[in-house]
Amino acid sequence: MESNKLDAEELVQLKKSQQEFINVRLQVGDVEINLNRLEQKKKSLLFDVENKGTELQTYVSSLREKYGSADVNMETGELVMGDDS
């Protein structure tokens, strides 16, 4: 009759396999948490992009009202008037 007990090597391998399985599951959970955080960050940044784009357009419109259509040298602030200004 066979023994009703795993031998030492089988028990070590079983424990090792079980721990590896648990570790992989924990890593999957960590990845999911990080993906969720990244998705939330992405949503926040997309919201900021929309707001900053709107702010920029509003400011550009106010400058056009004041100076007309012109290109701006972003280094010096000098206005380069187009032919229709």
Phi and psi in degrees as GROMACS dihedral restraints (atoms count N, CA, C in turn):
[ dihedral_restraints ]
;  ai    aj    ak    al  type     phi  dphi    fc
    3     4     5     6     1   -77.5    20    10
    4     5     6     7     1   156.3    20    10
    6     7     8     9     1   -69.8    20    10
    7     8     9    10     1   146.5    20    10
    9    10    11    12     1   -92.7    20    10
   10    11    12    13     1    31.8    20    10
   12    13    14    15     1  -145.1    20    10
   13    14    15    16     1   140.2    20    10
   15    16    17    18     1   -69.8    20    10
   16    17    18    19     1   147.9    20    10
   18    19    20    21     1   -77.3    20    10
   19    20    21    22     1   168.2    20    10
   21    22    23    24     1   -57.4    20    10
   22    23    24    25     1   -42.7    20    10
   24    25    26    27     1   -65.2    20    10
   25    26    27    28     1   -41.5    20    10
   27    28    29    30     1   -63.6    20    10
   28    29    30    31     1   -41.9    20    10
   30    31    32    33     1   -64.7    20    10
   31    32    33    34     1   -42.8    20    10
   33    34    35    36     1   -61.1    20    10
   34    35    36    37     1   -45.6    20    10
   36    37    38    39     1   -64.8    20    10
   37    38    39    40     1   -40.4    20    10
   39    40    41    42     1   -62.1    20    10
   40    41    42    43     1   -46.7    20    10
   42    43    44    45     1   -62.7    20    10
   43    44    45    46     1   -41.5    20    10
   45    46    47    48     1   -62.8    20    10
   46    47    48    49     1   -46.2    20    10
   48    49    50    51     1   -63.4    20    10
   49    50    51    52     1   -41.9    20    10
   51    52    53    54     1   -63.5    20    10
   52    53    54    55     1   -43.1    20    10
   54    55    56    57     1   -65.9    20    10
   55    56    57    58     1   -39.8    20    10
   57    58    59    60     1   -62.1    20    10
   58    59    60    61     1   -41.8    20    10
   60    61    62    63     1   -61.8    20    10
   61    62    63    64     1   -46.8    20    10
   63    64    65    66     1   -61.5    20    10
   64    65    66    67     1   -43.5    20    10
   66    67    68    69     1   -61.7    20    10
   67    68    69    70     1   -42.0    20    10
   69    70    71    72     1   -65.0    20    10
   70    71    72    73     1   -41.4    20    10
   72    73    74    75     1   -62.8    20    10
   73    74    75    76     1   -39.9    20    10
   75    76    77    78     1   -64.1    20    10
   76    77    78    79     1   -39.5    20    10
   78    79    80    81     1   -64.3    20    10
   79    80    81    82     1   -39.2    20    10
   81    82    83    84     1   -61.5    20    10
   82    83    84    85     1   -42.9    20    10
   84    85    86    87     1   -61.9    20    10
   85    86    87    88     1   -43.1    20    10
   87    88    89    90     1   -61.8    20    10
   88    89    90    91     1   -41.7    20    10
   90    91    92    93     1   -63.0    20    10
   91    92    93    94     1   -43.6    20    10
   93    94    95    96     1   -61.9    20    10
   94    95    96    97     1   -42.3    20    10
   96    97    98    99     1   -62.2    20    10
   97    98    99   100     1   -45.7    20    10
   99   100   101   102     1   -64.4    20    10
  100   101   102   103     1   -39.8    20    10
  102   103   104   105     1   -61.9    20    10
  103   104   105   106     1   -41.5    20    10
  105   106   107   108     1   -62.8    20    10
  106   107   108   109     1   -44.5    20    10
  108   109   110   111     1   -62.7    20    10
  109   110   111   112     1   -42.5    20    10
  111   112   113   114     1   -63.8    20    10
  112   113   114   115     1   -39.8    20    10
  114   115   116   117     1   -64.7    20    10
  115   116   117   118     1   -41.2    20    10
  117   118   119   120     1   -64.4    20    10
  118   119   120   121     1   -41.7    20    10
  120   121   122   123     1   -63.3    20    10
  121   122   123   124     1   -41.8    20    10
  123   124   125   126     1   -60.8    20    10
  124   125   126   127     1   -46.2    20    10
  126   127   128   129     1   -59.5    20    10
  127   128   129   130     1   -42.6    20    10
  129   130   131   132     1   -63.4    20    10
  130   131   132   133     1   -44.0    20    10
  132   133   134   135     1   -67.1    20    10
  133   134   135   136     1   -39.1    20    10
  135   136   137   138     1   -63.5    20    10
  136   137   138   139     1   -38.6    20    10
  138   139   140   141     1   -62.3    20    10
  139   140   141   142     1   -44.4    20    10
  141   142   143   144     1   -63.0    20    10
  142   143   144   145     1   -39.7    20    10
  144   145   146   147     1   -59.9    20    10
  145   146   147   148     1   -45.2    20    10
  147   148   149   150     1   -61.5    20    10
  148   149   150   151     1   -46.7    20    10
  150   151   152   153     1   -64.3    20    10
  151   152   153   154     1   -45.2    20    10
  153   154   155   156     1   -67.2    20    10
  154   155   156   157     1   -36.4    20    10
  156   157   158   159     1   -62.6    20    10
  157   158   159   160     1   -42.0    20    10
  159   160   161   162     1   -65.3    20    10
  160   161   162   163     1   -44.0    20    10
  162   163   164   165     1   -59.7    20    10
  163   164   165   166     1   -44.1    20    10
  165   166   167   168     1   -62.2    20    10
  166   167   168   169     1   -46.9    20    10
  168   169   170   171     1   -61.2    20    10
  169   170   171   172     1   -40.7    20    10
  171   172   173   174     1   -63.1    20    10
  172   173   174   175     1   -44.1    20    10
  174   175   176   177     1   -67.1    20    10
  175   176   177   178     1   -42.7    20    10
  177   178   179   180     1   -60.9    20    10
  178   179   180   181     1   -40.8    20    10
  180   181   182   183     1   -61.9    20    10
  181   182   183   184     1   -41.5    20    10
  183   184   185   186     1   -66.8    20    10
  184   185   186   187     1   -36.3    20    10
  186   187   188   189     1   -67.6    20    10
  187   188   189   190     1   -37.8    20    10
  189   190   191   192     1   -65.1    20    10
  190   191   192   193     1   -38.1    20    10
  192   193   194   195     1   -62.8    20    10
  193   194   195   196     1   -38.9    20    10
  195   196   197   198     1   -77.8    20    10
  196   197   198   199     1   -42.7    20    10
  198   199   200   201     1  -112.6    20    10
  199   200   201   202     1    -9.5    20    10
  201   202   203   204     1    81.5    20    10
  202   203   204   205     1  -176.1    20    10
  204   205   206   207     1   -75.7    20    10
  205   206   207   208     1   122.2    20    10
  207   208   209   210     1  -157.4    20    10
  208   209   210   211     1   153.3    20    10
  210   211   212   213     1   -87.0    20    10
  211   212   213   214     1   146.4    20    10
  213   214   215   216     1  -113.3    20    10
  214   215   216   217     1   129.3    20    10
  216   217   218   219     1   -75.0    20    10
  217   218   219   220     1   112.2    20    10
  219   220   221   222     1   -70.1    20    10
  220   221   222   223     1   -14.2    20    10
  222   223   224   225     1   -84.6    20    10
  223   224   225   226     1   -42.1    20    10
  225   226   227   228     1  -107.6    20    10
  226   227   228   229     1   -20.2    20    10
  228   229   230   231     1    83.9    20    10
  229   230   231   232     1     0.2    20    10
  231   232   233   234     1   -66.7    20    10
  232   233   234   235     1   137.5    20    10
  234   235   236   237     1   -93.2    20    10
  235   236   237   238     1   133.6    20    10
  237   238   239   240     1  -113.0    20    10
  238   239   240   241     1   105.8    20    10
  240   241   242   243     1   -74.5    20    10
  241   242   243   244     1   139.8    20    10
  243   244   245   246     1   -83.1    20    10
  244   245   246   247     1   177.7    20    10
  246   247   248   249     1   -66.2    20    10
  247   248   249   250     1   -26.8    20    10
  249   250   251   252     1   -94.2    20    10
  250   251   252   253     1     8.5    20    10
